[in-house]
Structure formats: structure tokens, C-alpha cells
């Protein structure tokens, strides 16, 4: 005679305990990883790479023309040897006249045309903290941007204040702005504050 062995499953209470434990572990993992901060760090890395590409394009342009885009009469700027230029300006070199089309860095094949479609150069940037800024002095050129990741915003050793003079990027940390402040990097008047720059 065959006997059937009774197989018992999990009770409802046991299942609820397991589900609760999985939920607690998931929350702990998400809190440790912090996906928003990871996305912000990835964005900052992308901006840093783009800044390095633009800086390299400036040096190549200067090597062939002996001037920078903001010194090129064809661009129509009178910036001269030093100053601060935002990425949507034709003097920055990526965009053409009126902030549209290809600028001198693209038309001279120093940058790929895909740069004009990046969020910092597409001519429709409404938020200043998405823009790139170039500072040029008598002996150095810096390409800067506003970091978004908290870890980068709190690293005051990498922050620069860009001023429209020959003194160059000055200070660290600029003004006391909280890394979570919505106005972080938005003071883009005569001093552009809390910028990460290439080269550091």
C-alpha cells in the first residue's frame, strides 16, 4: 500500500517575515548605493570629459591660428587676451553666430559637430548650472562647469571662482553655499562661483 507523505509549505506568517526581511535589505542597499548620487556623479564625469575635449580643441585651434576663438575677428568678439565666456556664446567656439549652428571649433574640425547638440551647447540652455564656462588668462585656460554630485560640491579644494580679469580662477569654495542649495552655482554675474575646472 502506497503512503502519501504530507508536504507542508510556508505559513502566511513565515512568508510575511521573509518579505519584510527582503524589503529591509532592499532599502538598506538602496540607501548605501544612492542611485541619484551615482547618476549625478556620472553626469559630472561626462561634463569633465567634455570640458577636457573642449580644452584640447582650444589648444589645437591656437596652435593652427595663433589665437583663441574669443580673439577671432571672424567671431566678432572683442574679448581680447583674457576674460570669461559662457558655452552658448559664439566666442566660446562651439556655436556659431546667434548661438546656433557650428562655431569655429567645429568648422575647423577641432571638435565633432555632435557637440552642438549637447545640453550645454544647444543654444536653449535656460539653467546656468548646465553651461560650460571658459576662463582665459595670460598664461592659462580653464574650462569649467557646475558639479551636480554632492561629493563633488563638497570638495572645496576643486572649486574655483572665475572672475573677468587677468587674476585667473581664484579662491577655493568661493562663497559659503550649501551643496544642497538650489542656487548652488547660479551666481553667474561678474564672478562665476563654485565651478569645477579642467585642468584642476
Wavefront OBJ file of the C-alpha trace (Angstrom):
o trace
v 0.000 0.000 0.000
v 1.305 3.393 -1.028
v 1.555 6.035 1.600
v 1.496 9.739 0.754
v 3.945 11.850 2.669
v 2.400 15.104 3.727
v 4.380 18.098 2.386
v 3.982 21.246 4.381
v 4.679 24.708 2.831
v 5.389 28.066 4.341
v 2.738 29.538 6.541
v 1.410 33.017 5.853
v 3.325 34.395 8.832
v 6.609 32.915 7.578
v 6.058 34.405 4.112
v 5.355 37.830 5.599
v 8.560 37.638 7.664
v 10.623 36.735 4.582
v 9.038 39.536 2.511
v 9.688 42.036 5.316
v 13.337 40.969 5.575
v 13.800 41.334 1.789
v 12.220 44.804 1.905
v 14.528 45.900 4.746
v 17.604 44.615 2.898
v 16.483 46.355 -0.318
v 16.089 49.682 1.466
v 19.494 49.278 3.105
v 21.150 48.524 -0.260
v 19.436 51.491 -1.956
v 20.467 53.802 0.878
v 24.072 52.647 0.522
v 24.184 52.882 -3.262
v 22.098 56.104 -3.551
v 21.222 55.856 -7.263
v 20.527 59.598 -7.609
v 24.006 60.480 -6.341
v 25.502 57.857 -8.652
v 23.648 59.418 -11.599
v 24.925 62.872 -10.580
v 28.498 61.561 -10.360
v 28.144 60.046 -13.830
v 26.839 63.383 -15.136
v 29.819 65.221 -13.604
v 32.235 62.728 -15.158
v 30.598 63.288 -18.552
v 30.867 67.073 -18.142
v 34.507 66.755 -17.076
v 35.298 64.679 -20.175
v 33.515 67.214 -22.397
v 35.433 70.054 -20.722
v 38.713 68.250 -21.379
v 37.754 67.783 -25.045
v 36.952 71.488 -25.406
v 40.221 72.447 -23.708
v 42.130 70.225 -26.128
v 40.251 71.809 -29.046
v 41.293 75.286 -27.835
v 44.938 74.276 -27.778
v 44.756 72.766 -31.267
v 42.915 75.839 -32.580
v 45.536 78.111 -31.012
v 48.372 76.022 -32.491
v 46.986 76.440 -36.011
v 45.613 80.012 -35.817
v 47.721 81.588 -33.053
v 44.511 82.963 -31.493
v 41.645 81.581 -29.409
v 38.010 81.682 -30.615
v 37.243 84.691 -28.411
v 40.123 86.566 -30.093
v 38.999 85.698 -33.639
v 37.698 88.757 -35.516
v 35.508 86.435 -37.608
v 33.628 85.503 -34.433
v 33.003 89.202 -33.823
v 34.211 89.450 -30.242
v 36.445 91.995 -28.592
v 37.221 89.941 -25.514
v 40.945 90.164 -26.085
v 43.532 88.245 -24.127
v 41.536 87.445 -21.004
v 38.009 87.056 -19.742
v 35.102 84.717 -19.061
v 32.840 83.274 -21.766
v 29.767 81.028 -21.403
v 29.200 77.984 -23.601
v 26.241 79.397 -25.543
v 28.273 82.387 -26.729
v 29.849 82.193 -30.217
v 33.070 83.369 -28.549
v 33.163 80.037 -26.709
v 33.752 78.437 -30.092
v 31.232 75.592 -30.236
v 28.199 77.527 -31.512
v 28.029 79.962 -34.405
v 26.604 83.478 -34.626
v 23.386 83.958 -32.689
v 24.116 80.831 -30.660
v 23.102 78.464 -33.465
v 24.917 76.256 -35.933
v 28.581 75.367 -35.874
v 31.210 77.537 -34.222
v 34.845 77.915 -35.188
v 35.980 74.855 -33.218
v 33.577 72.698 -35.233
v 34.126 74.328 -38.636
v 37.885 73.972 -38.160
v 37.425 70.277 -37.249
v 38.786 70.675 -33.729
v 35.519 69.311 -32.300
v 32.898 66.950 -33.715
v 29.639 68.533 -34.833
v 27.788 66.405 -32.253
v 28.963 68.865 -29.601
v 26.439 71.479 -30.734
v 23.637 69.096 -29.668
v 24.925 68.535 -26.133
v 22.820 70.111 -23.397
v 25.479 72.677 -22.539
v 25.866 73.903 -26.108
v 22.484 73.515 -27.755
v 21.625 77.207 -27.529
v 18.497 76.640 -25.443
v 20.165 76.283 -22.050
v 17.898 78.031 -19.541
v 19.723 76.991 -16.398
v 23.162 78.475 -15.901
v 24.327 75.434 -13.949
v 24.189 73.391 -17.178
v 26.530 75.738 -19.014
v 30.252 75.456 -19.513
v 32.452 78.464 -18.911
v 35.903 79.146 -20.290
v 38.288 81.444 -18.463
v 41.336 82.649 -20.338
v 44.279 84.473 -18.840
v 47.701 85.484 -19.988
v 49.229 82.085 -19.268
v 46.409 79.594 -18.733
v 42.996 78.499 -19.966
v 40.372 76.759 -17.831
v 37.116 75.120 -18.928
v 34.688 74.915 -16.016
v 31.228 73.628 -15.138
v 28.901 73.402 -12.162
v 29.086 69.971 -10.483
v 25.867 68.251 -9.503
v 27.037 65.382 -7.284
v 27.092 66.182 -3.576
v 30.541 64.650 -3.135
v 31.931 66.984 -5.810
v 30.120 70.036 -4.450
v 31.564 69.454 -1.002
v 35.138 69.141 -2.282
v 36.063 72.801 -1.872
v 39.659 72.117 -2.928
v 38.387 71.708 -6.508
v 36.065 74.727 -6.580
v 37.022 77.888 -8.427
v 35.641 81.407 -8.647
v 36.060 82.745 -12.169
v 36.478 86.500 -12.488
v 36.573 88.743 -15.532
v 40.135 89.872 -15.050
v 43.687 88.654 -15.510
v 43.875 87.273 -11.972
v 42.504 83.932 -13.091
v 40.482 81.374 -11.186
v 40.740 82.438 -7.566
v 39.854 81.042 -4.180
v 38.508 77.693 -3.151
v 34.921 77.145 -2.149
v 34.066 80.646 -3.320
v 31.179 81.768 -1.104
v 29.604 79.631 1.590
v 26.898 77.899 -0.429
v 25.359 74.673 0.812
v 25.892 71.712 -1.503
v 22.126 71.104 -1.402
v 21.250 74.764 -2.053
v 19.166 75.167 -5.216
v 21.131 78.312 -6.047
v 24.463 76.469 -5.989
v 26.484 77.679 -8.990
v 23.761 80.106 -10.101
v 25.665 83.303 -9.282
v 26.896 83.961 -12.801
v 27.406 87.712 -12.650
v 30.885 89.200 -12.567
v 32.074 86.197 -10.537
v 31.079 82.685 -11.573
v 31.212 80.700 -8.390
v 31.620 77.102 -7.275
v 32.881 75.744 -10.577
v 34.867 72.575 -11.203
v 37.567 73.228 -13.773
v 39.773 71.358 -16.223
v 42.638 71.294 -15.577
v 42.071 71.020 -11.836
l 1 2 3 4 5 6 7 8 9 10 11 12 13 14 15 16 17 18 19 20 21 22 23 24 25 26 27 28 29 30 31 32 33 34 35 36 37 38 39 40 41 42 43 44 45 46 47 48 49 50 51 52 53 54 55 56 57 58 59 60 61 62 63 64 65 66 67 68 69 70 71 72 73 74 75 76 77 78 79 80 81 82 83 84 85 86 87 88 89 90 91 92 93 94 95 96 97 98 99 100 101 102 103 104 105 106 107 108 109 110 111 112 113 114 115 116 117 118 119 120 121 122 123 124 125 126 127 128 129 130 131 132 133 134 135 136 137 138 139 140 141 142 143 144 145 146 147 148 149 150 151 152 153 154 155 156 157 158 159 160 161 162 163 164 165 166 167 168 169 170 171 172 173 174 175 176 177 178 179 180 181 182 183 184 185 186 187 188 189 190 191 192 193 194 195 196 197 198 199 200
